[in-house]
């Protein structure tokens, strides 16, 4: 039986925590920084959790998750 391949696009964007939740970076922190406030950019640096309804779909893309 062949091994299941990891979807590399998902592996680069998400990480599974020790508790089994899925972490993701916040959107909107890549370009156009001058227009965004310092406070907003500071918030964007932090990670966020994926909603529970989407966790199962993302874990399916990563066989080790």
C-alpha positions in Angstrom: 0.0 0.0 0.0 1.6 3.4 -0.9 2.0 6.2 1.6 -0.4 9.1 1.6 1.2 12.2 0.4 1.1 15.5 2.4 -0.5 18.4 0.6 2.4 20.8 0.7 0.3 23.9 0.3 -1.6 23.0 3.5 1.6 22.0 5.3 3.1 25.4 4.7 0.0 27.3 6.0 -1.2 25.2 9.0 0.3 23.5 12.0 -1.3 21.0 14.3 -0.9 21.8 18.0 -0.2 19.2 20.7 -3.9 19.3 21.7 -4.9 18.5 18.1 -6.2 22.0 17.2 -5.0 23.6 13.9 -3.1 26.9 14.0 -3.0 29.3 11.1 -1.4 32.7 10.4 -3.7 35.8 10.2 -4.6 37.1 6.8 -3.5 40.5 5.5 0.0 40.9 6.8 2.1 40.5 3.6 2.0 43.9 1.8 0.6 47.4 2.0 2.0 48.0 5.4 2.1 51.8 5.2 -1.7 52.0 5.2 -2.1 49.7 8.2 -1.8 51.0 11.7 1.0 49.8 14.0 -1.6 48.3 16.3 -3.2 46.4 13.5 0.2 45.0 12.3 1.0 43.9 15.8 -2.3 41.9 15.9 -1.5 40.3 12.6 1.8 38.9 13.8 0.0 36.6 16.2 -1.3 33.2 15.1 -5.0 32.3 15.1 -6.9 29.0 15.4 -8.9 27.4 12.6 -12.6 27.2 13.3 -13.7 23.8 14.6 -15.9 23.1 11.6 -12.9 23.4 9.2 -10.4 21.4 11.3 -11.3 18.0 10.0 -10.9 19.2 6.4 -7.5 20.6 7.0 -6.3 17.6 9.0 -7.3 15.4 6.0 -4.8 17.2 3.9 -2.0 16.5 6.3 -1.8 12.7 7.1 0.4 13.3 10.2 -2.2 15.7 11.8 
